Amino acid sequence: MTILTLGARIPLVIFLGLVSFATIVGNSLVLLAWIFYKPVRKPQNSYLISLATADLLVGVFLAPTMIGELGSEAWPWGRLWCQIYMLFAWLLATASVLHLIAISMDRYHLIFDTLTYMRRRTFPFFLRRICLIWTFAFWLIFPPVKDWEAIGDRSEQLGLCVSTMSRDLSVHLAFGSYVLPVALLVSTYAAIYQKLQHRREVLQSRMSTNYSDTTITMGHPHGRYHIHRSTSTIIGKNGEDPALTLTKNRTAAKMLGIIILAFALLWLPFTLGYSIIGFIPEESRPSPVILPIIVAIGYSNSACNPCIYAYVNPDFRKGFTKILLFWRKAH
């Protein structure tokens, strides 16, 4: 890659190498936990498994390809591989944000339509949704695919694997793949958070009332008897402890919030950089030296997600520990 000096390439190669390693190890642990640790194998975790598959492809395919490009004076793998690389980059980025939307909508329906939606949360239901996500991701990348031949031409003429930076594509990327999805994610998460806060306040109020006046002791000729308040203040409609249900929902919402925040922050530099360059006349554009840096930052998001799962979700944390310490059972 002739646009970068050796001093700039070395840190980027090291950073991408670490990102690739962490992405492969982390998302492999997610998939292995799904296979070997039963508590992780819940229908709602199917979205996380599909997202982990997309993230794993970033670590196996995209990051190493970029490392090879940075280590060469020019794009070393020819026209077709450049076209495939760009296609997968668009596809995996689009699929990632669609998975986040699906996860947030799953939490939203679970909170606002609990009884009806719980009956629908089965493996076939999530499998159909995942197939729809990947189909929709392929459809959304159609505008960039129109640049297919031009991508190949540039890889041969310039020795670089880059897509066009037209104004139309910049708008499509910025609003279709980032601004609108992030706005939807934030608004959905805000609604979930407010609903859970309201439930928490109601539950605390009921528990306070319950503890202050749960039992009334009265005299009786044959002894003493108790009048208890309705158990509806303790047991929910589905027979579960509302406090436990609320805790589970808050934990899931916390994980969703951290995942959304990581995605928004790590892909923001790429979205801003790509969009701004698209509006600058080609003859006045600055050197594309910044592009590899902001792309590498975006790829690092794929390494963050497994860390978030382990930090927030105890099932994944225990599954990761069980897999990493499997050798202890052999002794």
C-alpha positions as CSV (number, residue, x, y, z in Angstrom):
1,M,0.0,0.0,0.0
2,T,2.0,2.9,-1.3
3,I,-0.1,5.6,0.4
4,L,1.3,4.7,3.8
5,T,4.8,5.1,5.1
6,L,6.5,2.1,6.8
7,G,6.2,3.9,10.1
8,A,2.5,4.2,9.7
9,R,2.0,0.6,8.4
10,I,3.8,-1.2,11.2
11,P,1.5,0.1,14.1
12,L,-1.5,-0.6,11.9
13,V,-0.4,-4.2,11.1
14,I,0.2,-4.8,14.8
15,F,-3.2,-3.4,15.8
16,L,-5.0,-5.4,13.1
17,G,-3.1,-8.5,14.1
18,L,-4.3,-8.1,17.6
19,V,-7.8,-7.4,16.4
20,S,-7.9,-10.4,14.2
21,F,-6.6,-12.7,17.0
22,A,-9.0,-11.4,19.6
23,T,-11.9,-11.6,17.1
24,I,-11.2,-15.2,16.2
25,V,-10.6,-16.3,19.8
26,G,-13.5,-14.4,21.3
27,N,-16.2,-15.3,18.7
28,S,-15.0,-18.9,18.5
29,L,-15.6,-19.1,22.3
30,V,-19.1,-17.8,21.7
31,L,-19.8,-20.5,19.2
32,L,-18.2,-23.2,21.3
33,A,-20.2,-22.1,24.4
34,W,-23.4,-22.4,22.3
35,I,-22.4,-26.0,21.3
36,F,-21.0,-27.3,24.6
37,Y,-22.7,-25.3,27.4
38,K,-26.5,-25.9,27.6
39,P,-27.5,-22.7,29.5
40,V,-26.2,-20.6,26.6
41,R,-28.4,-22.6,24.1
42,K,-31.5,-20.5,24.5
43,P,-33.6,-19.4,21.5
44,Q,-33.1,-15.7,22.1
45,N,-29.3,-16.2,22.0
46,S,-29.6,-17.3,18.3
47,Y,-29.2,-13.7,17.3
48,L,-25.9,-13.5,19.2
49,I,-24.6,-16.7,17.6
50,S,-25.4,-15.3,14.1
51,L,-23.8,-12.0,15.0
52,A,-20.7,-13.9,16.3
53,T,-20.5,-15.7,13.0
54,A,-20.4,-12.4,11.1
55,D,-17.8,-11.1,13.6
56,L,-15.7,-14.3,13.2
57,L,-15.6,-13.7,9.4
58,V,-14.2,-10.3,10.0
59,G,-11.4,-11.8,12.0
60,V,-10.8,-14.7,9.6
61,F,-11.2,-12.9,6.3
62,L,-11.3,-9.1,6.4
63,A,-8.7,-8.2,9.0
64,P,-6.0,-10.6,7.6
65,T,-6.7,-9.4,4.0
66,M,-6.1,-5.8,5.1
67,I,-2.9,-6.9,6.9
68,G,-1.6,-8.4,3.7
69,E,-2.5,-5.2,1.8
70,L,-0.7,-3.1,4.4
71,G,2.4,-5.3,4.2
72,S,2.6,-4.9,0.4
73,E,3.5,-2.0,-1.8
74,A,0.3,-2.6,-3.9
75,W,-2.8,-4.7,-3.7
76,P,-1.3,-8.2,-3.9
77,W,-4.2,-10.5,-4.8
78,G,-5.7,-9.2,-8.0
79,R,-8.9,-7.9,-9.3
80,L,-11.4,-10.6,-8.2
81,W,-10.2,-10.9,-4.7
82,C,-10.5,-7.2,-4.2
83,Q,-14.1,-7.3,-5.5
84,I,-14.9,-10.2,-3.1
85,Y,-13.2,-8.4,-0.2
86,M,-15.2,-5.2,-0.7
87,L,-18.4,-7.2,-1.1
88,F,-17.8,-9.0,2.2
89,A,-16.8,-5.8,4.0
90,W,-20.2,-4.2,3.1
91,L,-22.2,-7.3,3.7
92,L,-20.7,-8.0,7.2
93,A,-21.0,-4.4,8.3
94,T,-24.6,-4.3,7.2
95,A,-25.5,-7.7,8.7
96,S,-24.0,-6.6,12.0
97,V,-26.2,-3.5,12.4
98,L,-29.2,-5.5,11.3
99,H,-28.5,-8.0,14.0
100,L,-28.4,-5.2,16.6
101,I,-31.7,-4.0,15.4
102,A,-33.2,-7.5,15.6
103,I,-31.8,-7.9,19.2
104,S,-33.2,-4.6,20.3
105,M,-36.6,-5.3,18.8
106,D,-36.6,-8.7,20.5
107,R,-36.0,-7.0,23.9
108,Y,-38.6,-4.3,23.1
109,H,-41.4,-6.9,22.3
110,L,-40.4,-9.0,25.3
111,I,-40.8,-5.9,27.6
112,F,-43.9,-4.4,26.0
113,D,-45.8,-7.6,24.9
114,T,-44.5,-10.2,27.4
115,L,-47.2,-12.8,27.5
116,T,-47.9,-13.0,23.7
117,Y,-44.3,-12.6,22.6
118,M,-42.9,-15.2,25.0
119,R,-44.9,-17.9,23.3
120,R,-43.3,-17.0,19.9
121,R,-39.7,-17.1,21.1
122,T,-38.8,-20.5,19.7
123,F,-35.8,-21.7,17.7
124,P,-37.8,-21.8,14.4
125,F,-39.0,-18.2,15.0
126,F,-35.5,-16.9,15.4
127,L,-34.1,-19.0,12.6
128,R,-36.6,-17.4,10.2
129,R,-35.7,-13.9,11.5
130,I,-31.9,-14.7,11.0
131,C,-32.5,-15.8,7.4
132,L,-34.5,-12.6,6.9
133,I,-31.6,-10.5,8.3
134,W,-29.0,-12.0,5.9
135,T,-31.3,-11.7,2.9
136,F,-32.0,-8.1,3.7
137,A,-28.3,-7.4,4.2
138,F,-27.6,-8.7,0.7
139,W,-30.4,-6.5,-0.7
140,L,-29.1,-3.4,1.1
141,I,-25.6,-3.7,-0.4
142,F,-27.0,-3.7,-3.9
143,P,-26.1,0.0,-4.5
144,P,-22.4,-0.5,-3.7
145,V,-22.3,-3.7,-5.8
146,K,-23.1,-1.5,-8.9
147,D,-19.5,-0.3,-8.5
148,W,-18.3,-3.9,-8.9
149,E,-16.4,-3.4,-12.2
150,A,-14.9,-0.1,-11.1
151,I,-13.5,-1.7,-7.9
152,G,-11.7,-4.2,-10.0
153,D,-10.4,-1.5,-12.4
154,R,-9.0,0.6,-9.5
155,S,-7.3,-2.4,-8.0
156,E,-5.4,-2.9,-11.2
157,Q,-4.7,0.7,-12.1
158,L,-3.9,2.2,-8.7
159,G,-2.8,-0.9,-6.8
160,L,-5.4,-0.2,-4.1
161,C,-8.6,-2.0,-3.2
162,V,-11.0,0.9,-2.5
163,S,-14.6,1.5,-3.5
164,T,-15.9,4.6,-5.1
165,M,-16.4,7.7,-2.9
166,S,-19.3,9.3,-4.8
167,R,-21.8,11.6,-3.1
168,D,-24.7,9.1,-3.6
169,L,-22.8,6.2,-2.0
170,S,-21.7,8.4,0.9
171,V,-25.3,9.4,1.6
172,H,-26.4,5.7,1.3
173,L,-23.6,4.6,3.7
174,A,-24.0,7.4,6.2
175,F,-27.8,7.4,6.6
176,G,-28.7,3.8,5.5
177,S,-26.0,1.9,7.3
178,Y,-25.3,4.1,10.3
179,V,-27.4,7.2,11.1
180,L,-30.9,5.6,10.7
181,P,-30.0,2.3,12.4
182,V,-28.3,3.9,15.3
183,A,-31.2,6.4,15.8
184,L,-33.6,3.4,15.8
185,L,-31.4,1.5,18.2
186,V,-31.1,4.4,20.6
187,S,-34.8,5.2,20.6
188,T,-35.7,1.5,21.1
189,Y,-33.2,1.2,24.0
190,A,-34.5,4.4,25.5
191,A,-38.1,3.0,25.5
192,I,-36.9,-0.2,27.0
193,Y,-34.9,1.6,29.7
194,Q,-37.8,3.8,30.7
195,K,-40.2,0.9,30.9
196,L,-37.8,-1.1,33.1
197,Q,-37.3,1.9,35.3
198,H,-41.0,2.2,35.7
199,R,-41.4,-1.5,36.6
200,R,-38.6,-1.1,39.1
201,E,-40.3,1.8,40.8
202,V,-43.6,-0.1,40.9
203,L,-42.0,-3.2,42.3
204,Q,-40.1,-1.3,44.9
205,S,-43.3,0.4,46.0
206,R,-45.2,-2.9,46.2
207,M,-42.4,-4.5,48.1
208,S,-42.2,-1.6,50.5
209,T,-46.0,-1.8,51.2
210,N,-45.7,-5.6,51.5
211,Y,-42.9,-5.5,54.1
212,S,-44.6,-2.7,56.1
213,D,-48.0,-4.4,56.4
214,T,-47.8,-8.0,55.1
215,T,-49.4,-9.7,58.1
216,I,-52.1,-8.6,60.5
217,T,-52.3,-10.7,63.7
218,M,-55.7,-11.0,65.3
219,G,-57.1,-12.7,68.3
220,H,-59.3,-15.7,67.9
221,P,-61.0,-18.1,70.4
222,H,-59.0,-21.0,69.0
223,G,-55.7,-19.2,68.7
224,R,-54.2,-16.6,66.5
225,Y,-54.6,-16.4,62.8
226,H,-53.0,-14.2,60.0
227,I,-54.5,-12.2,57.2
228,H,-52.1,-12.0,54.3
229,R,-52.0,-9.5,51.4
230,S,-52.6,-10.8,47.9
231,T,-49.6,-12.7,46.5
232,S,-49.9,-10.7,43.3
233,T,-47.4,-8.3,45.0
234,I,-44.9,-11.1,45.1
235,I,-45.7,-13.5,42.3
236,G,-46.1,-12.4,38.7
237,K,-48.8,-13.5,36.2
238,N,-46.5,-16.2,34.8
239,G,-45.6,-17.6,38.2
240,E,-42.2,-16.0,38.3
241,D,-40.7,-13.7,40.9
242,P,-41.1,-10.2,39.4
243,A,-37.9,-9.1,41.0
244,L,-36.0,-12.0,39.4
245,T,-37.6,-11.3,36.0
246,L,-36.8,-7.6,36.3
247,T,-33.2,-8.4,37.1
248,K,-32.9,-10.6,34.1
249,N,-34.4,-8.0,31.8
250,R,-32.2,-5.3,33.2
251,T,-29.1,-7.4,32.6
252,A,-30.1,-8.1,29.0
253,A,-30.9,-4.4,28.5
254,K,-27.5,-3.5,29.9
255,M,-25.7,-5.9,27.5
256,L,-27.7,-4.5,24.6
257,G,-26.9,-0.9,25.6
258,I,-23.1,-1.6,25.8
259,I,-23.2,-3.4,22.4
260,I,-25.0,-0.5,20.8
261,L,-22.6,2.0,22.3
262,A,-19.5,0.1,21.2
263,F,-20.9,-0.2,17.6
264,A,-21.8,3.5,17.5
265,L,-18.4,4.7,18.7
266,L,-16.2,2.3,16.8
267,W,-17.9,2.8,13.4
268,L,-18.4,6.5,13.8
269,P,-14.9,7.5,12.5
270,F,-15.4,5.4,9.3
271,T,-18.9,6.7,8.6
272,L,-17.8,10.4,9.1
273,G,-14.6,10.0,7.1
274,Y,-16.1,8.1,4.2
275,S,-19.1,10.5,4.1
276,I,-17.1,13.7,4.2
277,I,-14.7,12.5,1.5
278,G,-17.6,11.7,-0.8
279,F,-18.7,15.3,-0.8
280,I,-15.2,16.6,-1.6
281,P,-14.3,17.0,-5.4
282,E,-12.0,14.2,-6.4
283,E,-9.2,16.5,-7.4
284,S,-9.3,18.2,-4.0
285,R,-9.5,15.1,-1.8
286,P,-6.8,14.6,0.8
287,S,-4.6,11.6,0.7
288,P,-6.6,8.4,1.6
289,V,-4.0,7.6,4.3
290,I,-6.8,8.0,6.9
291,L,-9.0,5.3,5.4
292,P,-7.0,2.2,6.6
293,I,-7.0,3.7,10.1
294,I,-10.7,4.3,10.4
295,V,-11.5,0.9,8.8
296,A,-9.2,-0.8,11.4
297,I,-11.1,0.9,14.2
298,G,-14.4,-0.3,12.8
299,Y,-13.1,-3.9,12.5
300,S,-12.2,-3.8,16.2
301,N,-15.9,-3.8,17.1
302,S,-16.0,-7.5,16.2
303,A,-13.5,-8.2,18.9
304,C,-15.4,-6.2,21.5
305,N,-18.7,-8.1,21.3
306,P,-17.6,-11.4,23.0
307,C,-16.0,-9.3,25.8
308,I,-19.3,-7.6,26.3
309,Y,-21.1,-10.9,26.5
310,A,-18.7,-12.3,29.1
311,Y,-18.8,-9.0,31.1
312,V,-22.6,-8.8,31.3
313,N,-24.1,-12.3,30.8
314,P,-23.2,-14.9,33.4
315,D,-24.2,-17.8,31.2
316,F,-21.7,-16.8,28.5
317,R,-19.1,-16.0,31.2
318,K,-19.5,-19.5,32.7
319,G,-19.5,-21.1,29.3
320,F,-16.2,-19.3,28.3
321,T,-14.7,-20.4,31.6
322,K,-15.8,-24.0,31.1
323,I,-14.3,-24.2,27.6
324,L,-11.0,-22.4,28.6
325,L,-10.5,-24.7,31.6
326,F,-11.6,-27.9,29.9
327,W,-8.2,-29.5,30.5
328,R,-8.9,-29.6,34.3
329,K,-11.5,-32.4,33.7
330,A,-8.9,-34.6,32.1
331,H,-6.9,-34.7,35.4
